[in-house]
Amino acid sequence: MPSKSKALTDAELTAYEAKRDLAAELLQSVREMKAGQVRVISSPVIEARNKTGLSQSQFAALMGVSVRTLQGWEQGRKQPSGAARTLLAIASTNPKALLAVAQK
């Protein structure tokens, strides 16, 4: 796999893709999943959003942030502020309360 430190040129990307065997890569991934070698990573932010049953755009609007910010939180690239952490804790422990407040 190419290095993630710099973007590939179009020629480099074409050369890399020409060498790939996608079917073999998929089969290897399935083997790894069956063998328990793959872990699904979840975050408390994703879990809190899932408990509310809201989409990313709906949950972001409820939290008063952009979808991009929410995605950063979910992927661990960004950390929510103190107020956002409090709302996330409420969403996680009592999602109905957060949804009830949002409806008013």
N, C-alpha and C positions, 0 to 999 in steps of 0.2 A: 504494500500500500504506500502511496506517496506521503511525503512528510506533510504535516499539517501546519508547518511554520510559514509557508508562503503559498500564494495562489499559483496554480499551474497555468502555463500558457495554453492556448488552444491546441497547439501541436503536441505538447506534453500530455495533455488530457486525452487527446485522440489516441496517442501511442499507448498510454496506460489502459484505456478502455479496450483497445484492440487485443491486449494480452489477457484480459480477464475471462474467466469461465464462470459465468453467473450461476449456472446450474450446479456446479461443484461447490461454489460458495454457499448456496442455499442448502444443499444437502449437508455440508459440514455444520452449518448453523443449526439445523434440525438435530443432527447427532449430538451436538454440544448441549442443546436444550434438553434432549431426552436423557442425557447423562448427568444432568443437573449441574453442568459447568457454567451456565448462564444465570446471572441474577438480574431480576427486574428491580430497578431502582425506583423508589418512590420517595416523595418528600412530604413533610407535614402540610405544606401548602396545597399540594395536589389532594391529599386526604381530606383536608378541610373543605376544599371546593367540591369534591365528590360527595361529601356528606350533605351539602346543600342541594345537590342535584342540578346545579347551574353549569352552563357552558363557560368557557374562559371569558368570552365577551360579557356575559351577564354578570359573572362574579367580579370581573374587573370594574364594571360600572358600579356595582354594589360597594366595592372597596374604595372607589374614587380614584382609581389608577388606570393607566393605559393597559391594553392587552399585552403590549410588549413588556411592560414592567412586571405584570403578573407572570408572564412566561419566564422572565429572568429569575423571579422568586422560585418558580416551580423547578427550574433547571439548576438552581443553586448558584447562578451567576451573580445574583443580587440578594441582599438581605432586606426584609421589610423593616420600616421604621418602628418605633415604639408603639404608636397608635395603631399601625397596621398589624403589628404582632398581637395586640390585644384583640382586635377584630377577628384575626385568624384563630386565636384561642377560643373565642366565643363560637365561631363557625364550627370548630372542631368538637367542642364539648356540648354545644346546644344550638345546632344549626337552625332549628325552628324559631328560636328567639331572634336570631339575626335576620331571618327571612321575614318575621313578623314586623320588626322595626323598619325594614326596608320597604314594606308595603304601605307604611303610613306617610 
